[in-house]
Amino acid sequence: MNNGLLYAVTVLIWGSTWIGIEFQLGVVAPEVSVFYRYALASILLFAWCLTKGLNLRFTLREHGRFLMLGLLLFCLNYILTYHAQQYITSALTAIVFSTMLWMNMLNSRVFFGIRSGASIWLGSIAGIIGIALLFMPQIENLSMSDSTLYGAVLCLVGAFLASLGNMVSQGAQRARLPIVQSNAWGMFYGAAATGLISVGQQQAFNFDWSAAYVISLLYLVIFGSIAAFGAYLTLLGRIGAHRAGYALVMFPVVALVISFFVEDLEPSWNIFVGITLVILGNVFVLRSSKRAVAQDDDGGAPIPNEAKRATP
């Protein structure tokens, strides 16, 4: 699959999963819903690997990578995100989560030595101003107990953990670990960790048999987990966290359009100006970071010529 199609799959699916999460909230505890999601996803991926005869045996050290991938990318960040959406709309959750683009750049500097210039910081400032405008009505009435601020903080922490998970995945691909098997084991460990957290919190492992819950769960398992993560992490391994992060630019746009129709989100000037600044900031950052990406590609595992030539 070429990089353009991987990009389109990632944007369209993940831009719509935020509304899918909305239908997961209510009857079943967020931790238990995350457990169901990744337990089912890992079972399907393991079944696919067995059907295709893919190797599932790895060393203890490699399982350590899978465990970190599961904790960061398929467990903790999603628990925080599900809780966050109890306080803020799906569109605003997607917008806040788009800050993972900048976190990827900072973490790439820490873990892979990729330098970030002044242009990147200017683009980040534009994005932060955009997010402030998006939350302006809540910020104007800000208090320490403000639920919207609490939801935004949960989402930001979840995004940071997801960014660390991106670094683990990129490192695993540099070590030539295959995407499908890595995701299968990662989702297995993520589901197991989430299950243990749920037991520790004495959460009931009940189930909501309503059509909305079941359909949204299946959508999140098959498309939001297996398809989108497979596409995004493949893209990340081919072209690095900087360019792969370009997909994050469009998540809020897709989520916002859906939110207008599904959640009756009222359009206002601060939403349009805010999301415009977020997108412009992200694009500005990514356009200025191409040299850093090239440096990252040179320092990592060999990348096919097609991947080097292509852009999202």
N, C-alpha and C positions, 0 to 999 in steps of 0.2 A: 504494500500500500504506500503511495507516495506521500510526501510530507503535507501537501495541500489538503489531501483527503483526511489525513490524520488530524490536521488542525480543525477542519470543518466538523468532523465527528466529535471532537473534544468540546468545541464551543457550543454546538447545538444541544448536545446531551447535557453537559454540566450546567449550561445556562438555564435548562429547564428542570434540573433535579431539585433546585431550591424549593420549587412549588410542590414537588413530590414529597419532600420532607415535611411540608405543612400537613399533609394527610396522614403522616405517621404519628403526629402528636395528639395526645388526648388519653386514650384508653391504656395504651402500652407505654411503660416507662421508656424514656429516650435511650438509656443504656441497653435495654432489652431489644429495642428495635434495631439498634446498631448490631447487636449480637446476631439477631435473625438475618440481617442483611448480609453480613460477611461470612456467617456460617454457611448459608445457602450458596453464596458466590464461590467460596472455596471448594465446596462439594462439587459444583458444576465444573470448576476449573480442573480439579483433580480427575474427574470423570473424563474430561476432554483429553488430558494428558495421557491417561491410561488407554483411551481409544486410539490415540495417535502414536502410542508407543514412545512418548517423550520421557526422558530420564527424570526421575524424582529423587534420586539419591545424591546427597550432597554432604560435604564435610561439616564437622561441628562448627568450625569458624564461619562457614557459609550460612549455616542455620542461625548463627548469631546475627548476621546481616538481615536475614529474613525476620527474625524476632524484632529487631529495631524498626524495620520497615513496617511490620504489623502494628507495633505500639504507636508509632508516630503518624502513619498515614491511614491506617484502617481501624484505629481504636480511639485514642485520646482526643485527636482533633475533631473526630466526628461526634463524640459524646458532647464536647463543648459546643459544637455547631448546632446540634439538635436542641440543646438547652437554650442556646442563644435565640433560636427561632421561636421560643416561647415568649420572647420580649420584643422582637423586632420582625418586620415583614421579610418575606423571602427575598425581595428585590434588594433591600438594604443590606441583608446578610451577604448577598452576592457581591455587592459593591465593597463592603468592608473587607471581604475575603480577597478581593482583587489586590489588596496591599501585599499579598504574598509575592507579587512580582518583584517588589523592592526588597523584600526579605530574601528572596532567592539571590539577588545580586549581592547583598551583604554577606550572606552565607557562602556564596561562591568565592568571595574574596577570602573569607576565613579558612574554608576547607580546601579550595583549589587554587588560591593565589591569584584570582582574577581581579585586576584593578578597576576601580570605578572613578570616573572623572567628575569634574564640576557639573557637567551637563546632566549627569544622572541625578545629582542632588537637587538641581533646579527642577527637573521633572518630578521628583518625589515631593518637593514642596508644593508644586501645582496640584498634585494628587491629594495631598493632605488638606489643602484649602478646599478642594472639591468635596471631600468627605465631610468637612466641617459644614459646608453649605447644605449638604444633603440632610444633615442632622440639625440644621439650624433651629427648627421649631422646638425640638427637645432641648437643645443647648440653651435657648433663651429662658427656659423654665427649669434649668438644671438644679438638681439637688443631689445630695450624697446617696439618696435612696432611689434615684431615678432609674426606672426599670429599663428604659431604652439604652441609657449609658451602660448599664450592667450587661445587657445583651451584646452591645457593641464590643465591650472589653472581652467577653467570653469568645466572641468571634475572632478578635484579633489574636488572642492567645492560641486559638485553634489554628489560625492561619500560620502562625509562627512554627507550631509543631509540624504542620503539613510541609512547610518549607524545609525543615530539618529532614523530613521523610524524603523529600525530593533529592536532597544531598545524598542520603543513604542509597536511593535508587540509582543515582548517577554514578556513585562509587561502585555499586554492584555491577553495573553495566560496563564500567571500565575494567572490572575484574572478569568480564565476559560471562556473567551469569545470565541465563535466558530470562526474558520478560515473563512469559506465561507461567513457568514454574516458580519464578520469584514471587509473582503475584499470588499464585495458589498457596504457597507456604506463608507468605506475608499475611494474606487474608485469614488463613487458618489461625496463625498466632494472634492476629488482631481480634478475631472472634473469641478465641480462648481467653485472652486478657479481658475483653469486655464482659464475658460471662462471669469471670472471677470477680470483677468489680461489681457487677450486678448482685452476685451472691453476697459479697461483703456489705453491700448497702441494703441487703434483705429485700431486693426488688422481686416482685411477683413475676414469674415467667408465664404470664397470661398471653392471650392472643385476641386480636380484633378481627373477627371474620366478616366485617363489613366490606363491601365491594371497593370502597375508596382506599381502605388500608391495604387490602390484598393486592389490588392492581398497582398501587403506588410502590409497594414493597417489591413486587416482581419487576417493575420498571427500574427501580433503584438497583436491584441485584443484577439484572441482565445488562441493562444499558449504562446506568450510572456507575456501576462497579466494574463489571467485566469488560465491557466495550470501551468506556471512556478512559478508565485507568490504563487499559492496554494501549490505547491510542496515544494518550498523553505521555506516559512513561517511555514509550517507543520514541516519540518525538523528542523528549528530553535527552534520551541517550544518543540520538543522532545529531542534534544541533545544539545541545547544551541548555542549561536552565534559563539563560537570557532570552534566546529566541523562542524556546518553548513557552516561556512566560507570556509571550504575546497573546496567546489564547486567552489569558486572564482579562485582557482588555475588553473582550466582547461578552464575557459572562454577565456583567451587570446589565448590559443592553438587552440581551435576551430575557433575563429575569425581570427587568423593568417592564418590558412590553407585556409579558405574561401577567405580571402583577396588576397592570392597568385593567386587564380583562377579568381576571380571576379574583383578585383581592380588593377590587374597587379602589385602588390607589389613586388619590386625587393628584392630577398633574399640577405643578406649580413651577414658578420661575426658578426657585432654589434647587429643585430636582434636576431641571434641564441644564442649568448652569453648572451645578455640582458634578453631574455625570460627564458633562463636556470637559470640564477641567481634569477629571480623573482619566478620561480616555486620552486627552491631549498630553497629559503628564506621562502616562504609560508609553504612548507612542514616541514621545520625545526621548524618554529614557532608552527605549529599545533601539531607536535609530542611532543614538550616540554610542551604543555599546557593541556595535558590530566588531570593532577591532578586538575588544575584550573577548568576544565569543571565539573569534579566530584563534586567539591565544589559548583559550580553553581547549579548543579542538586539537591544537597542536600538542597540548600537554597530556591529553587523555589517550584512550584506546583508539586504534585506527578507525576512521569513519569512512564509509563508502563515498566515492566521488560524487555519486548522485545526491547524497545527503548534504555534502559540502556545497554543492551548487544551488540546491533548492532552498527556498525560504518559505515560511508558513503562508 
